[in-house]
Amino acid sequence: MAGDPAPRRDLERALDRLSFSADAKAIISRIGEVTLDIGGKLIAIGRNVLTFALQLIGVAPGTAFGAILGAVLSALISSVPVFGWLFGPMLAPLLMTAGIGLGALADFASGTLGDRIQAFVDTYAPLAVAN
């Protein structure tokens, strides 16, 4: 994330557009209020985190959905008595990796994420050493 975090007003509008429950929105909104005082300078760490998360969802929706799906499936499997206790610790990382990986592949296949990455790489092309 480059630059300053989004203003509170913009974050609140973005949260209002999400299809979450009011309780979930309130909890997420409270994250945006977290600040740190480092060396006499106030850092809006909560707004930085929320800005990054919302940008990630906008840029890579498949990856974000894959991560959420992997987390939900991991929680479901881990909640099954005996089976979850035995296989949950082994399957959870695999499901998360699969969800994120398949979501990232979908994002790359859509072309928008690949184009953004290529544009980022192209900005540094003049720094390349000629052979």
Phi and psi in degrees as a GROMACS rama.xvg file:
@    title "Ramachandran Plot"
@    xaxis  label "Phi"
@    yaxis  label "Psi"
@TYPE xy
-102.998  142.369  ALA-2
88.1668  -166.178  GLY-3
-81.5006  158.883  ASP-4
-69.5462  160.383  PRO-5
-65.1241  148.608  ALA-6
-62.2813  154.322  PRO-7
-54.7214  -42.304  ARG-8
-59.2262  -42.7023  ARG-9
-67.0396  -39.6916  ASP-10
-65.0365  -40.9254  LEU-11
-63.2099  -41.2872  GLU-12
-63.4473  -41.7877  ARG-13
-64.8428  -40.5551  ALA-14
-66.3468  -36.2815  LEU-15
-63.9287  -29.8456  ASP-16
-78.3409  -15.9905  ARG-17
-73.516  147.768  LEU-18
-93.6507  58.7408  SER-19
-107.219  164.057  PHE-20
-69.27  161.788  SER-21
-62.3005  -36.072  ALA-22
-63.8224  -44.127  ASP-23
-64.6493  -40.622  ALA-24
-63.465  -37.7342  LYS-25
-65.4143  -41.3656  ALA-26
-65.4004  -45.227  ILE-27
-63.0835  -39.5397  ILE-28
-62.693  -36.8276  SER-29
-66.7934  -30.2904  ARG-30
-60.3524  -38.6725  ILE-31
-64.8916  -17.1034  GLY-32
-87.6  -6.68612  GLU-33
-71.8794  127.432  VAL-34
-131.082  157.401  THR-35
-126.142  143.542  LEU-36
-104.603  105.383  ASP-37
-118.337  113.812  ILE-38
59.1825  36.9218  GLY-39
79.5447  2.76813  GLY-40
-111.506  131.331  LYS-41
-85.3434  121.943  LEU-42
-109.753  125.265  ILE-43
-87.1144  72.5089  ALA-44
-64.7953  -37.1293  ILE-45
-63.9295  -43.3028  GLY-46
-67.1056  -34.8781  ARG-47
-61.2791  -45.8906  ASN-48
-63.2717  -46.9826  VAL-49
-64.5999  -40.4726  LEU-50
-60.5495  -46.1241  THR-51
-62.1499  -44.9553  PHE-52
-62.8386  -43.6752  ALA-53
-67.9496  -35.8804  LEU-54
-66.8922  -39.4605  GLN-55
-63.4871  -42.6133  LEU-56
-64.1353  -37.0493  ILE-57
-70.4814  -37.5852  GLY-58
-84.4865  -39.612  VAL-59
-129.686  69.9978  ALA-60
-65.4076  -33.3457  PRO-61
-66.0869  -40.4502  GLY-62
-66.1615  -43.4754  THR-63
-62.7641  -44.4301  ALA-64
-63.7449  -40.8565  PHE-65
-62.0581  -39.4904  GLY-66
-65.3845  -42.8906  ALA-67
-65.4021  -44.7523  ILE-68
-61.9808  -42.5067  LEU-69
-62.457  -39.2503  GLY-70
-67.4938  -41.6819  ALA-71
-65.6904  -46.1835  VAL-72
-63.2913  -38.2502  LEU-73
-62.434  -42.8138  SER-74
-65.4753  -40.4607  ALA-75
-64.1119  -46.0487  LEU-76
-65.385  -41.0885  ILE-77
-67.1072  -21.8926  SER-78
-84.3362  -8.85046  SER-79
-76.3727  125.165  VAL-80
-57.5384  143.709  PRO-81
62.5799  -59.4929  VAL-82
-58.1896  -46.2754  PHE-83
-65.7258  -37.8001  GLY-84
-65.99  -36.5992  TRP-85
-79.5827  -45.1566  LEU-86
-105.302  -13.9522  PHE-87
-56.033  -49.7757  GLY-88
-62.4259  -26.5808  PRO-89
-86.5569  -39.4543  MET-90
-80.5976  -29.591  LEU-91
-57.5505  -50.7965  ALA-92
-64.384  -34.0965  PRO-93
-67.2569  -42.6809  LEU-94
-65.8109  -40.3781  LEU-95
-63.661  -45.0355  MET-96
-63.4719  -43.9082  THR-97
-63.9426  -43.9737  ALA-98
-62.6534  -47.2724  GLY-99
-66.1762  -41.8007  ILE-100
-64.2362  -46.5196  GLY-101
-66.8316  -36.9093  LEU-102
-65.0812  -41.2106  GLY-103
-65.4481  -39.281  ALA-104
-61.8413  -40.3513  LEU-105
-64.6212  -39.5699  ALA-106
-64.8826  -41.8457  ASP-107
-67.1877  -38.4379  PHE-108
-65.8843  -31.6222  ALA-109
-69.7273  -20.8063  SER-110
94.1499  -26.9816  GLY-111
-68.4636  -42.9876  THR-112
-68.4139  -42.4941  LEU-113
-60.8987  -39.6459  GLY-114
-64.3918  -40.9778  ASP-115
-65.3296  -41.7948  ARG-116
-64.8758  -42.4324  ILE-117
-63.8788  -39.1783  GLN-118
-63.7882  -38.393  ALA-119
-65.3285  -44.3154  PHE-120
-64.5407  -39.3168  VAL-121
-63.6144  -28.1614  ASP-122
-65.9649  -23.3082  THR-123
-101.191  3.76228  TYR-124
-58.6005  -38.6751  ALA-125
-63.1744  -18.5089  PRO-126
-83.5557  -9.7245  LEU-127
-65.2628  143.644  ALA-128
-83.4019  126.169  VAL-129
-73.2147  137.694  ALA-130
